[in-house]
């Protein structure tokens, strides 16, 4: 028959006749074998482990240097600004709301004070370019005003509108101060001065009858000024004078009865 199969010693045969099998499990663990069905997993490369202590020292030195130079605080602030952009936008919007409120308050106080309007007649004249610009910018900001935070895009738009209205109000006030009553003719300025004096007298006299008469004469002067020039005292200011005149009339009537 053919050549006889070579005989293998025990180092290459297990007891079950399978080629290369070792009963000693330690042999396979020493050579990186784990599991079943002949799968082999080589050992992990651990050459970088000796570098770990040096890497830690370098990182600590960099951290100390950054703290000494203030970089850590700068990075923290940048991180906070980056991580909370909506809060910054809300703060900007809230500041714009306050800015708008101041402008609206100053405008309302002016329109409700007859003597303030007569001291700056150009500020109540919408035919004057600075006043007209303010009225337009203030109306735009008013249309964008909301009770609550409207979102990033609308908040940014309102912030810009509030800033424009504030600047336009300051510019209109400055322009009115420069012009004064120069836009009126001498006879018209006389009517303006008489009205101011009558309002001052009405507020200073202790007698109800004199106060009522002064307010009625002041309203007559204002009607004459409007007839001559077309300039009109704002409605809130006219209402304030009429209200005071009616109140004085009631007081005079009560005293007479």
Beta strands, then each sheet from edge to edge (+ up, - down):
end
